[in-house]
Amino acid sequence: MGKAPGSGRWTCRGAHAVSQALVVAAGVSIDGTREALGTAVGDSGSFEFWREFLIGLRGRGLLGCAWSSPTPVRF
């Protein structure tokens, strides 16, 4: 059984409760300082969501980054 709306995993879109993801882009500067580079809430399975999120990071000057994920990723 799914979680109830308002439990932190669901948001309301119109009259419907939909599952959403919070994504965080984190970085480490040259001096070792950790920084949150960006956050977004949306459908993590949506190409458009990821495209807009990454374009936003690039638009704020993020260049030359490496990918890291807590779960295995296949490319």
mmCIF file of the N, C-alpha and C atoms, coordinates in Angstrom:
data_MODEL
# 
_entry.id   MODEL 
# 
loop_
_atom_site.group_PDB 
_atom_site.id 
_atom_site.type_symbol 
_atom_site.label_atom_id 
_atom_site.label_alt_id 
_atom_site.label_comp_id 
_atom_site.label_asym_id 
_atom_site.label_entity_id 
_atom_site.label_seq_id 
_atom_site.pdbx_PDB_ins_code 
_atom_site.Cartn_x 
_atom_site.Cartn_y 
_atom_site.Cartn_z 
_atom_site.occupancy 
_atom_site.B_iso_or_equiv 
_atom_site.pdbx_formal_charge 
_atom_site.auth_seq_id 
_atom_site.auth_comp_id 
_atom_site.auth_asym_id 
_atom_site.auth_atom_id 
_atom_site.pdbx_PDB_model_num 
ATOM 1   N N  . MET A 1 1  ? 0.847  -1.173 0.000   1.00 0.00 ? 1  MET A N  1 
ATOM 2   C CA . MET A 1 1  ? 0.000  0.000  0.000   1.00 0.00 ? 1  MET A CA 1 
ATOM 3   C C  . MET A 1 1  ? 0.894  1.238  0.000   1.00 0.00 ? 1  MET A C  1 
ATOM 4   N N  . GLY A 1 2  ? 0.539  2.280  -0.775  1.00 0.00 ? 2  GLY A N  1 
ATOM 5   C CA . GLY A 1 2  ? 1.339  3.498  -0.894  1.00 0.00 ? 2  GLY A CA 1 
ATOM 6   C C  . GLY A 1 2  ? 1.201  4.398  0.321   1.00 0.00 ? 2  GLY A C  1 
ATOM 7   N N  . LYS A 1 3  ? 2.076  5.354  0.378   1.00 0.00 ? 3  LYS A N  1 
ATOM 8   C CA . LYS A 1 3  ? 2.031  6.341  1.451   1.00 0.00 ? 3  LYS A CA 1 
ATOM 9   C C  . LYS A 1 3  ? 0.873  7.310  1.224   1.00 0.00 ? 3  LYS A C  1 
ATOM 10  N N  . ALA A 1 4  ? 0.380  7.868  2.291   1.00 0.00 ? 4  ALA A N  1 
ATOM 11  C CA . ALA A 1 4  ? -0.715 8.831  2.200   1.00 0.00 ? 4  ALA A CA 1 
ATOM 12  C C  . ALA A 1 4  ? -0.188 10.193 1.761   1.00 0.00 ? 4  ALA A C  1 
ATOM 13  N N  . PRO A 1 5  ? -0.990 10.962 1.028   1.00 0.00 ? 5  PRO A N  1 
ATOM 14  C CA . PRO A 1 5  ? -0.583 12.323 0.690   1.00 0.00 ? 5  PRO A CA 1 
ATOM 15  C C  . PRO A 1 5  ? -0.220 13.105 1.949   1.00 0.00 ? 5  PRO A C  1 
ATOM 16  N N  . GLY A 1 6  ? 0.828  13.923 1.852   1.00 0.00 ? 6  GLY A N  1 
ATOM 17  C CA . GLY A 1 6  ? 1.280  14.694 2.999   1.00 0.00 ? 6  GLY A CA 1 
ATOM 18  C C  . GLY A 1 6  ? 2.329  13.985 3.821   1.00 0.00 ? 6  GLY A C  1 
ATOM 19  N N  . SER A 1 7  ? 2.681  12.740 3.474   1.00 0.00 ? 7  SER A N  1 
ATOM 20  C CA . SER A 1 7  ? 3.670  12.003 4.251   1.00 0.00 ? 7  SER A CA 1 
ATOM 21  C C  . SER A 1 7  ? 5.092  12.318 3.818   1.00 0.00 ? 7  SER A C  1 
ATOM 22  N N  . GLY A 1 8  ? 5.267  13.186 2.820   1.00 0.00 ? 8  GLY A N  1 
ATOM 23  C CA . GLY A 1 8  ? 6.600  13.569 2.396   1.00 0.00 ? 8  GLY A CA 1 
ATOM 24  C C  . GLY A 1 8  ? 7.012  12.986 1.062   1.00 0.00 ? 8  GLY A C  1 
ATOM 25  N N  . ARG A 1 9  ? 6.307  11.985 0.564   1.00 0.00 ? 9  ARG A N  1 
ATOM 26  C CA . ARG A 1 9  ? 6.651  11.371 -0.709  1.00 0.00 ? 9  ARG A CA 1 
ATOM 27  C C  . ARG A 1 9  ? 5.665  11.716 -1.814  1.00 0.00 ? 9  ARG A C  1 
ATOM 28  N N  . TRP A 1 10 ? 4.637  12.422 -1.486  1.00 0.00 ? 10 TRP A N  1 
ATOM 29  C CA . TRP A 1 10 ? 3.585  12.716 -2.453  1.00 0.00 ? 10 TRP A CA 1 
ATOM 30  C C  . TRP A 1 10 ? 3.319  14.210 -2.473  1.00 0.00 ? 10 TRP A C  1 
ATOM 31  N N  . THR A 1 11 ? 2.899  14.722 -3.617  1.00 0.00 ? 11 THR A N  1 
ATOM 32  C CA . THR A 1 11 ? 2.438  16.099 -3.719  1.00 0.00 ? 11 THR A CA 1 
ATOM 33  C C  . THR A 1 11 ? 1.107  16.086 -4.451  1.00 0.00 ? 11 THR A C  1 
ATOM 34  N N  . CYS A 1 12 ? 0.368  17.162 -4.332  1.00 0.00 ? 12 CYS A N  1 
ATOM 35  C CA . CYS A 1 12 ? -0.909 17.262 -5.033  1.00 0.00 ? 12 CYS A CA 1 
ATOM 36  C C  . CYS A 1 12 ? -0.714 18.011 -6.341  1.00 0.00 ? 12 CYS A C  1 
ATOM 37  N N  . ARG A 1 13 ? -1.231 17.448 -7.399  1.00 0.00 ? 13 ARG A N  1 
ATOM 38  C CA . ARG A 1 13 ? -1.252 18.095 -8.708  1.00 0.00 ? 13 ARG A CA 1 
ATOM 39  C C  . ARG A 1 13 ? -2.708 18.121 -9.121  1.00 0.00 ? 13 ARG A C  1 
ATOM 40  N N  . GLY A 1 14 ? -3.313 19.289 -8.967  1.00 0.00 ? 14 GLY A N  1 
ATOM 41  C CA . GLY A 1 14 ? -4.750 19.372 -9.187  1.00 0.00 ? 14 GLY A CA 1 
ATOM 42  C C  . GLY A 1 14 ? -5.463 18.569 -8.113  1.00 0.00 ? 14 GLY A C  1 
ATOM 43  N N  . ALA A 1 15 ? -6.317 17.647 -8.524  1.00 0.00 ? 15 ALA A N  1 
ATOM 44  C CA . ALA A 1 15 ? -7.060 16.814 -7.584  1.00 0.00 ? 15 ALA A CA 1 
ATOM 45  C C  . ALA A 1 15 ? -6.380 15.473 -7.353  1.00 0.00 ? 15 ALA A C  1 
ATOM 46  N N  . HIS A 1 16 ? -5.161 15.297 -7.866  1.00 0.00 ? 16 HIS A N  1 
ATOM 47  C CA . HIS A 1 16 ? -4.479 14.011 -7.778  1.00 0.00 ? 16 HIS A CA 1 
ATOM 48  C C  . HIS A 1 16 ? -3.218 14.103 -6.924  1.00 0.00 ? 16 HIS A C  1 
ATOM 49  N N  . ALA A 1 17 ? -2.945 13.052 -6.157  1.00 0.00 ? 17 ALA A N  1 
ATOM 50  C CA . ALA A 1 17 ? -1.688 12.941 -5.424  1.00 0.00 ? 17 ALA A CA 1 
ATOM 51  C C  . ALA A 1 17 ? -0.705 12.179 -6.305  1.00 0.00 ? 17 ALA A C  1 
ATOM 52  N N  . VAL A 1 18 ? 0.474  12.755 -6.521  1.00 0.00 ? 18 VAL A N  1 
ATOM 53  C CA . VAL A 1 18 ? 1.473  12.126 -7.381  1.00 0.00 ? 18 VAL A CA 1 
ATOM 54  C C  . VAL A 1 18 ? 2.791  12.004 -6.637  1.00 0.00 ? 18 VAL A C  1 
ATOM 55  N N  . SER A 1 19 ? 3.549  10.965 -6.963  1.00 0.00 ? 19 SER A N  1 
ATOM 56  C CA . SER A 1 19 ? 4.863  10.757 -6.369  1.00 0.00 ? 19 SER A CA 1 
ATOM 57  C C  . SER A 1 19 ? 5.865  11.702 -7.018  1.00 0.00 ? 19 SER A C  1 
ATOM 58  N N  . GLN A 1 20 ? 6.687  12.336 -6.201  1.00 0.00 ? 20 GLN A N  1 
ATOM 59  C CA . GLN A 1 20 ? 7.703  13.266 -6.679  1.00 0.00 ? 20 GLN A CA 1 
ATOM 60  C C  . GLN A 1 20 ? 9.031  12.940 -6.006  1.00 0.00 ? 20 GLN A C  1 
ATOM 61  N N  . ALA A 1 21 ? 10.116 13.386 -6.616  1.00 0.00 ? 21 ALA A N  1 
ATOM 62  C CA . ALA A 1 21 ? 11.445 13.170 -6.051  1.00 0.00 ? 21 ALA A CA 1 
ATOM 63  C C  . ALA A 1 21 ? 12.118 14.509 -5.788  1.00 0.00 ? 21 ALA A C  1 
ATOM 64  N N  . LEU A 1 22 ? 12.897 14.580 -4.720  1.00 0.00 ? 22 LEU A N  1 
ATOM 65  C CA . LEU A 1 22 ? 13.750 15.728 -4.449  1.00 0.00 ? 22 LEU A CA 1 
ATOM 66  C C  . LEU A 1 22 ? 15.149 15.337 -4.888  1.00 0.00 ? 22 LEU A C  1 
ATOM 67  N N  . VAL A 1 23 ? 15.717 16.077 -5.835  1.00 0.00 ? 23 VAL A N  1 
ATOM 68  C CA . VAL A 1 23 ? 17.083 15.805 -6.276  1.00 0.00 ? 23 VAL A CA 1 
ATOM 69  C C  . VAL A 1 23 ? 17.976 16.944 -5.803  1.00 0.00 ? 23 VAL A C  1 
ATOM 70  N N  . VAL A 1 24 ? 19.196 16.585 -5.422  1.00 0.00 ? 24 VAL A N  1 
ATOM 71  C CA . VAL A 1 24 ? 20.167 17.557 -4.932  1.00 0.00 ? 24 VAL A CA 1 
ATOM 72  C C  . VAL A 1 24 ? 21.464 17.360 -5.691  1.00 0.00 ? 24 VAL A C  1 
ATOM 73  N N  . ALA A 1 25 ? 21.981 18.435 -6.259  1.00 0.00 ? 25 ALA A N  1 
ATOM 74  C CA . ALA A 1 25 ? 23.308 18.410 -6.873  1.00 0.00 ? 25 ALA A CA 1 
ATOM 75  C C  . ALA A 1 25 ? 24.271 18.949 -5.826  1.00 0.00 ? 25 ALA A C  1 
ATOM 76  N N  . ALA A 1 26 ? 25.239 18.127 -5.447  1.00 0.00 ? 26 ALA A N  1 
ATOM 77  C CA . ALA A 1 26 ? 26.222 18.529 -4.444  1.00 0.00 ? 26 ALA A CA 1 
ATOM 78  C C  . ALA A 1 26 ? 27.598 18.557 -5.081  1.00 0.00 ? 26 ALA A C  1 
ATOM 79  N N  . GLY A 1 27 ? 28.431 19.451 -4.597  1.00 0.00 ? 27 GLY A N  1 
ATOM 80  C CA . GLY A 1 27 ? 29.778 19.563 -5.142  1.00 0.00 ? 27 GLY A CA 1 
ATOM 81  C C  . GLY A 1 27 ? 30.793 19.747 -4.038  1.00 0.00 ? 27 GLY A C  1 
ATOM 82  N N  . VAL A 1 28 ? 32.047 19.530 -4.393  1.00 0.00 ? 28 VAL A N  1 
ATOM 83  C CA . VAL A 1 28 ? 33.163 19.748 -3.483  1.00 0.00 ? 28 VAL A CA 1 
ATOM 84  C C  . VAL A 1 28 ? 34.121 20.701 -4.180  1.00 0.00 ? 28 VAL A C  1 
ATOM 85  N N  . SER A 1 29 ? 34.411 21.825 -3.545  1.00 0.00 ? 29 SER A N  1 
ATOM 86  C CA . SER A 1 29 ? 35.303 22.812 -4.139  1.00 0.00 ? 29 SER A CA 1 
ATOM 87  C C  . SER A 1 29 ? 36.752 22.347 -4.030  1.00 0.00 ? 29 SER A C  1 
ATOM 88  N N  . ILE A 1 30 ? 37.639 23.077 -4.662  1.00 0.00 ? 30 ILE A N  1 
ATOM 89  C CA . ILE A 1 30 ? 39.061 22.721 -4.663  1.00 0.00 ? 30 ILE A CA 1 
ATOM 90  C C  . ILE A 1 30 ? 39.616 22.643 -3.249  1.00 0.00 ? 30 ILE A C  1 
ATOM 91  N N  . ASP A 1 31 ? 39.137 23.500 -2.343  1.00 0.00 ? 31 ASP A N  1 
ATOM 92  C CA . ASP A 1 31 ? 39.643 23.479 -0.967  1.00 0.00 ? 31 ASP A CA 1 
ATOM 93  C C  . ASP A 1 31 ? 38.931 22.450 -0.084  1.00 0.00 ? 31 ASP A C  1 
ATOM 94  N N  . GLY A 1 32 ? 38.036 21.639 -0.671  1.00 0.00 ? 32 GLY A N  1 
ATOM 95  C CA . GLY A 1 32 ? 37.368 20.567 0.062   1.00 0.00 ? 32 GLY A CA 1 
ATOM 96  C C  . GLY A 1 32 ? 36.036 20.942 0.688   1.00 0.00 ? 32 GLY A C  1 
ATOM 97  N N  . THR A 1 33 ? 35.589 22.164 0.489   1.00 0.00 ? 33 THR A N  1 
ATOM 98  C CA . THR A 1 33 ? 34.308 22.607 1.028   1.00 0.00 ? 33 THR A CA 1 
ATOM 99  C C  . THR A 1 33 ? 33.163 21.982 0.241   1.00 0.00 ? 33 THR A C  1 
ATOM 100 N N  . ARG A 1 34 ? 32.217 21.381 0.953   1.00 0.00 ? 34 ARG A N  1 
ATOM 101 C CA . ARG A 1 34 ? 31.041 20.790 0.299   1.00 0.00 ? 34 ARG A CA 1 
ATOM 102 C C  . ARG A 1 34 ? 29.963 21.853 0.142   1.00 0.00 ? 34 ARG A C  1 
ATOM 103 N N  . GLU A 1 35 ? 29.310 21.831 -1.014  1.00 0.00 ? 35 GLU A N  1 
ATOM 104 C CA . GLU A 1 35 ? 28.286 22.830 -1.297  1.00 0.00 ? 35 GLU A CA 1 
ATOM 105 C C  . GLU A 1 35 ? 27.101 22.190 -1.998  1.00 0.00 ? 35 GLU A C  1 
ATOM 106 N N  . ALA A 1 36 ? 25.899 22.664 -1.675  1.00 0.00 ? 36 ALA A N  1 
ATOM 107 C CA . ALA A 1 36 ? 24.712 22.278 -2.441  1.00 0.00 ? 36 ALA A CA 1 
ATOM 108 C C  . ALA A 1 36 ? 24.666 23.196 -3.655  1.00 0.00 ? 36 ALA A C  1 
ATOM 109 N N  . LEU A 1 37 ? 24.698 22.615 -4.842  1.00 0.00 ? 37 LEU A N  1 
ATOM 110 C CA . LEU A 1 37 ? 24.732 23.395 -6.076  1.00 0.00 ? 37 LEU A CA 1 
ATOM 111 C C  . LEU A 1 37 ? 23.346 23.672 -6.624  1.00 0.00 ? 37 LEU A C  1 
ATOM 112 N N  . GLY A 1 38 ? 22.394 22.819 -6.292  1.00 0.00 ? 38 GLY A N  1 
ATOM 113 C CA . GLY A 1 38 ? 21.038 23.024 -6.770  1.00 0.00 ? 38 GLY A CA 1 
ATOM 114 C C  . GLY A 1 38 ? 20.112 21.955 -6.236  1.00 0.00 ? 38 GLY A C  1 
ATOM 115 N N  . THR A 1 39 ? 18.843 22.281 -6.163  1.00 0.00 ? 39 THR A N  1 
ATOM 116 C CA . THR A 1 39 ? 17.816 21.327 -5.752  1.00 0.00 ? 39 THR A CA 1 
ATOM 117 C C  . THR A 1 39 ? 16.601 21.499 -6.657  1.00 0.00 ? 39 THR A C  1 
ATOM 118 N N  . ALA A 1 40 ? 15.832 20.457 -6.779  1.00 0.00 ? 40 ALA A N  1 
ATOM 119 C CA . ALA A 1 40 ? 14.597 20.522 -7.558  1.00 0.00 ? 40 ALA A CA 1 
ATOM 120 C C  . ALA A 1 40 ? 13.664 19.407 -7.102  1.00 0.00 ? 40 ALA A C  1 
ATOM 121 N N  . VAL A 1 41 ? 12.381 19.642 -7.241  1.00 0.00 ? 41 VAL A N  1 
ATOM 122 C CA . VAL A 1 41 ? 11.362 18.636 -6.961  1.00 0.00 ? 41 VAL A CA 1 
ATOM 123 C C  . VAL A 1 41 ? 10.614 18.381 -8.255  1.00 0.00 ? 41 VAL A C  1 
ATOM 124 N N  . GLY A 1 42 ? 10.501 17.107 -8.617  1.00 0.00 ? 42 GLY A N  1 
ATOM 125 C CA . GLY A 1 42 ? 9.781  16.773 -9.836  1.00 0.00 ? 42 GLY A CA 1 
ATOM 126 C C  . GLY A 1 42 ? 9.761  15.287 -10.087 1.00 0.00 ? 42 GLY A C  1 
ATOM 127 N N  . ASP A 1 43 ? 9.326  14.917 -11.260 1.00 0.00 ? 43 ASP A N  1 
ATOM 128 C CA . ASP A 1 43 ? 9.256  13.520 -11.685 1.00 0.00 ? 43 ASP A CA 1 
ATOM 129 C C  . ASP A 1 43 ? 10.645 13.073 -12.122 1.00 0.00 ? 43 ASP A C  1 
ATOM 130 N N  . SER A 1 44 ? 11.331 12.315 -11.287 1.00 0.00 ? 44 SER A N  1 
ATOM 131 C CA . SER A 1 44 ? 12.717 11.934 -11.580 1.00 0.00 ? 44 SER A CA 1 
ATOM 132 C C  . SER A 1 44 ? 12.828 11.002 -12.777 1.00 0.00 ? 44 SER A C  1 
ATOM 133 N N  . GLY A 1 45 ? 11.713 10.455 -13.245 1.00 0.00 ? 45 GLY A N  1 
ATOM 134 C CA . GLY A 1 45 ? 11.735 9.609  -14.430 1.00 0.00 ? 45 GLY A CA 1 
ATOM 135 C C  . GLY A 1 45 ? 11.518 10.384 -15.717 1.00 0.00 ? 45 GLY A C  1 
ATOM 136 N N  . SER A 1 46 ? 11.372 11.694 -15.603 1.00 0.00 ? 46 SER A N  1 
ATOM 137 C CA . SER A 1 46 ? 11.079 12.536 -16.758 1.00 0.00 ? 46 SER A CA 1 
ATOM 138 C C  . SER A 1 46 ? 12.354 13.105 -17.369 1.00 0.00 ? 46 SER A C  1 
ATOM 139 N N  . PHE A 1 47 ? 12.541 12.889 -18.661 1.00 0.00 ? 47 PHE A N  1 
ATOM 140 C CA . PHE A 1 47 ? 13.684 13.454 -19.371 1.00 0.00 ? 47 PHE A CA 1 
ATOM 141 C C  . PHE A 1 47 ? 13.686 14.972 -19.251 1.00 0.00 ? 47 PHE A C  1 
ATOM 142 N N  . GLU A 1 48 ? 12.524 15.578 -19.412 1.00 0.00 ? 48 GLU A N  1 
ATOM 143 C CA . GLU A 1 48 ? 12.425 17.039 -19.377 1.00 0.00 ? 48 GLU A CA 1 
ATOM 144 C C  . GLU A 1 48 ? 12.821 17.596 -18.006 1.00 0.00 ? 48 GLU A C  1 
ATOM 145 N N  . PHE A 1 49 ? 12.440 16.912 -16.931 1.00 0.00 ? 49 PHE A N  1 
ATOM 146 C CA . PHE A 1 49 ? 12.818 17.340 -15.582 1.00 0.00 ? 49 PHE A CA 1 
ATOM 147 C C  . PHE A 1 49 ? 14.333 17.389 -15.441 1.00 0.00 ? 49 PHE A C  1 
ATOM 148 N N  . TRP A 1 50 ? 15.012 16.313 -15.831 1.00 0.00 ? 50 TRP A N  1 
ATOM 149 C CA . TRP A 1 50 ? 16.471 16.257 -15.724 1.00 0.00 ? 50 TRP A CA 1 
ATOM 150 C C  . TRP A 1 50 ? 17.133 17.269 -16.646 1.00 0.00 ? 50 TRP A C  1 
ATOM 151 N N  . ARG A 1 51 ? 16.599 17.420 -17.845 1.00 0.00 ? 51 ARG A N  1 
ATOM 152 C CA . ARG A 1 51 ? 17.164 18.374 -18.801 1.00 0.00 ? 51 ARG A CA 1 
ATOM 153 C C  . ARG A 1 51 ? 17.140 19.785 -18.218 1.00 0.00 ? 51 ARG A C  1 
ATOM 154 N N  . GLU A 1 52 ? 16.001 20.199 -17.707 1.00 0.00 ? 52 GLU A N  1 
ATOM 155 C CA . GLU A 1 52 ? 15.878 21.541 -17.134 1.00 0.00 ? 52 GLU A CA 1 
ATOM 156 C C  . GLU A 1 52 ? 16.765 21.709 -15.901 1.00 0.00 ? 52 GLU A C  1 
ATOM 157 N N  . PHE A 1 53 ? 16.846 20.682 -15.069 1.00 0.00 ? 53 PHE A N  1 
ATOM 158 C CA . PHE A 1 53 ? 17.683 20.746 -13.867 1.00 0.00 ? 53 PHE A CA 1 
ATOM 159 C C  . PHE A 1 53 ? 19.148 20.928 -14.243 1.00 0.00 ? 53 PHE A C  1 
ATOM 160 N N  . LEU A 1 54 ? 19.637 20.124 -15.186 1.00 0.00 ? 54 LEU A N  1 
ATOM 161 C CA . LEU A 1 54 ? 21.047 20.202 -15.584 1.00 0.00 ? 54 LEU A CA 1 
ATOM 162 C C  . LEU A 1 54 ? 21.358 21.473 -16.362 1.00 0.00 ? 54 LEU A C  1 
ATOM 163 N N  . ILE A 1 55 ? 20.452 21.916 -17.210 1.00 0.00 ? 55 ILE A N  1 
ATOM 164 C CA . ILE A 1 55 ? 20.655 23.182 -17.923 1.00 0.00 ? 55 ILE A CA 1 
ATOM 165 C C  . ILE A 1 55 ? 20.721 24.343 -16.924 1.00 0.00 ? 55 ILE A C  1 
ATOM 166 N N  . GLY A 1 56 ? 19.906 24.275 -15.884 1.00 0.00 ? 56 GLY A N  1 
ATOM 167 C CA . GLY A 1 56 ? 19.948 25.303 -14.843 1.00 0.00 ? 56 GLY A CA 1 
ATOM 168 C C  . GLY A 1 56 ? 21.284 25.344 -14.127 1.00 0.00 ? 56 GLY A C  1 
ATOM 169 N N  . LEU A 1 57 ? 21.850 24.174 -13.837 1.00 0.00 ? 57 LEU A N  1 
ATOM 170 C CA . LEU A 1 57 ? 23.168 24.130 -13.195 1.00 0.00 ? 57 LEU A CA 1 
ATOM 171 C C  . LEU A 1 57 ? 24.232 24.710 -14.120 1.00 0.00 ? 57 LEU A C  1 
ATOM 172 N N  . ARG A 1 58 ? 24.182 24.322 -15.367 1.00 0.00 ? 58 ARG A N  1 
ATOM 173 C CA . ARG A 1 58 ? 25.155 24.829 -16.340 1.00 0.00 ? 58 ARG A CA 1 
ATOM 174 C C  . ARG A 1 58 ? 25.012 26.345 -16.507 1.00 0.00 ? 58 ARG A C  1 
ATOM 175 N N  . GLY A 1 59 ? 23.783 26.818 -16.502 1.00 0.00 ? 59 GLY A N  1 
ATOM 176 C CA . GLY A 1 59 ? 23.538 28.249 -16.628 1.00 0.00 ? 59 GLY A CA 1 
ATOM 177 C C  . GLY A 1 59 ? 24.094 29.061 -15.473 1.00 0.00 ? 59 GLY A C  1 
ATOM 178 N N  . ARG A 1 60 ? 24.269 28.423 -14.315 1.00 0.00 ? 60 ARG A N  1 
ATOM 179 C CA . ARG A 1 60 ? 24.855 29.099 -13.163 1.00 0.00 ? 60 ARG A CA 1 
ATOM 180 C C  . ARG A 1 60 ? 26.361 28.888 -13.091 1.00 0.00 ? 60 ARG A C  1 
ATOM 181 N N  . GLY A 1 61 ? 26.943 28.273 -14.143 1.00 0.00 ? 61 GLY A N  1 
ATOM 182 C CA . GLY A 1 61 ? 28.399 28.184 -14.225 1.00 0.00 ? 61 GLY A CA 1 
ATOM 183 C C  . GLY A 1 61 ? 29.010 26.836 -13.916 1.00 0.00 ? 61 GLY A C  1 
ATOM 184 N N  . LEU A 1 62 ? 28.216 25.790 -13.709 1.00 0.00 ? 62 LEU A N  1 
ATOM 185 C CA . LEU A 1 62 ? 28.781 24.473 -13.422 1.00 0.00 ? 62 LEU A CA 1 
ATOM 186 C C  . LEU A 1 62 ? 29.373 23.875 -14.694 1.00 0.00 ? 62 LEU A C  1 
ATOM 187 N N  . LEU A 1 63 ? 30.652 23.557 -14.653 1.00 0.00 ? 63 LEU A N  1 
ATOM 188 C CA . LEU A 1 63 ? 31.358 22.959 -15.790 1.00 0.00 ? 63 LEU A CA 1 
ATOM 189 C C  . LEU A 1 63 ? 32.264 21.840 -15.298 1.00 0.00 ? 63 LEU A C  1 
ATOM 190 N N  . GLY A 1 64 ? 32.564 20.888 -16.157 1.00 0.00 ? 64 GLY A N  1 
ATOM 191 C CA . GLY A 1 64 ? 33.554 19.853 -15.857 1.00 0.00 ? 64 GLY A CA 1 
ATOM 192 C C  . GLY A 1 64 ? 33.266 19.060 -14.602 1.00 0.00 ? 64 GLY A C  1 
ATOM 193 N N  . CYS A 1 65 ? 32.127 18.417 -14.538 1.00 0.00 ? 65 CYS A N  1 
ATOM 194 C CA . CYS A 1 65 ? 31.762 17.669 -13.337 1.00 0.00 ? 65 CYS A CA 1 
ATOM 195 C C  . CYS A 1 65 ? 31.853 16.167 -13.580 1.00 0.00 ? 65 CYS A C  1 
ATOM 196 N N  . ALA A 1 66 ? 31.899 15.404 -12.484 1.00 0.00 ? 66 ALA A N  1 
ATOM 197 C CA . ALA A 1 66 ? 31.913 13.941 -12.533 1.00 0.00 ? 66 ALA A CA 1 
ATOM 198 C C  . ALA A 1 66 ? 30.604 13.435 -11.945 1.00 0.00 ? 66 ALA A C  1 
ATOM 199 N N  . TRP A 1 67 ? 30.140 12.293 -12.420 1.00 0.00 ? 67 TRP A N  1 
ATOM 200 C CA . TRP A 1 67 ? 28.886 11.691 -11.979 1.00 0.00 ? 67 TRP A CA 1 
ATOM 201 C C  . TRP A 1 67 ? 29.118 10.799 -10.777 1.00 0.00 ? 67 TRP A C  1 
ATOM 202 N N  . SER A 1 68 ? 28.206 10.852 -9.812  1.00 0.00 ? 68 SER A N  1 
ATOM 203 C CA . SER A 1 68 ? 28.249 9.967  -8.660  1.00 0.00 ? 68 SER A CA 1 
ATOM 204 C C  . SER A 1 68 ? 26.820 9.662  -8.247  1.00 0.00 ? 68 SER A C  1 
ATOM 205 N N  . SER A 1 69 ? 26.573 8.406  -7.863  1.00 0.00 ? 69 SER A N  1 
ATOM 206 C CA . SER A 1 69 ? 25.238 8.012  -7.448  1.00 0.00 ? 69 SER A CA 1 
ATOM 207 C C  . SER A 1 69 ? 25.336 6.986  -6.329  1.00 0.00 ? 69 SER A C  1 
ATOM 208 N N  . PRO A 1 70 ? 24.435 7.054  -5.339  1.00 0.00 ? 70 PRO A N  1 
ATOM 209 C CA . PRO A 1 70 ? 24.458 6.063  -4.265  1.00 0.00 ? 70 PRO A CA 1 
ATOM 210 C C  . PRO A 1 70 ? 23.968 4.691  -4.715  1.00 0.00 ? 70 PRO A C  1 
ATOM 211 N N  . THR A 1 71 ? 23.356 4.629  -5.881  1.00 0.00 ? 71 THR A N  1 
ATOM 212 C CA . THR A 1 71 ? 22.883 3.355  -6.417  1.00 0.00 ? 71 THR A CA 1 
ATOM 213 C C  . THR A 1 71 ? 23.576 3.074  -7.744  1.00 0.00 ? 71 THR A C  1 
ATOM 214 N N  . PRO A 1 72 ? 23.733 1.806  -8.107  1.00 0.00 ? 72 PRO A N  1 
ATOM 215 C CA . PRO A 1 72 ? 24.386 1.490  -9.380  1.00 0.00 ? 72 PRO A CA 1 
ATOM 216 C C  . PRO A 1 72 ? 23.633 2.099  -10.563 1.00 0.00 ? 72 PRO A C  1 
ATOM 217 N N  . VAL A 1 73 ? 24.379 2.649  -11.493 1.00 0.00 ? 73 VAL A N  1 
ATOM 218 C CA . VAL A 1 73 ? 23.794 3.286  -12.672 1.00 0.00 ? 73 VAL A CA 1 
ATOM 219 C C  . VAL A 1 73 ? 24.390 2.638  -13.910 1.00 0.00 ? 73 VAL A C  1 
ATOM 220 N N  . ARG A 1 74 ? 23.530 2.264  -14.847 1.00 0.00 ? 74 ARG A N  1 
ATOM 221 C CA . ARG A 1 74 ? 23.997 1.701  -16.118 1.00 0.00 ? 74 ARG A CA 1 
ATOM 222 C C  . ARG A 1 74 ? 23.827 2.740  -17.207 1.00 0.00 ? 74 ARG A C  1 
ATOM 223 N N  . PHE A 1 75 ? 24.850 2.893  -18.023 1.00 0.00 ? 75 PHE A N  1 
ATOM 224 C CA . PHE A 1 75 ? 24.786 3.820  -19.157 1.00 0.00 ? 75 PHE A CA 1 
ATOM 225 C C  . PHE A 1 75 ? 24.853 3.043  -20.434 1.00 0.00 ? 75 PHE A C  1 
# 
